[in-house]
């Protein structure tokens, strides 16, 4: 969990269009997170002094949390979208 919170600023994001027009504008777009920037994750592990032998296991755990967070964010977007 500590690693997840440490890399909370490392999300990659895109601007996705709202509505059916498909046109992206500054007013009518939303930010959608697509996953973590893994270069930032690796940098965080190094800066925190995490032994390299633990990186793989921590990355696997982080990816489980990342997927759950992305699923929840998608569920929230779907709930907020007009039907």
SULGIQUI-V746037 format. One line per field, one symbol per residue. ss: DSSP state (2 for helix, 1 for strand, 0 for the rest). phi: phi as a letter, one per 30 degrees, with the letter a starting at -180 (. if undefined). A space follows every 10 residues. Layout:
ss->???
phi->???
This chain:
ss->0222220000 1111111000 0000000011 1111110222 2222222000 0222222222 2222222222 2222222222 000
phi->.ededdcecc ddbbccdcic diccbddccb cbdckddddd ddddedddid eedceddddd dddddddddd ddddeddddd ddd
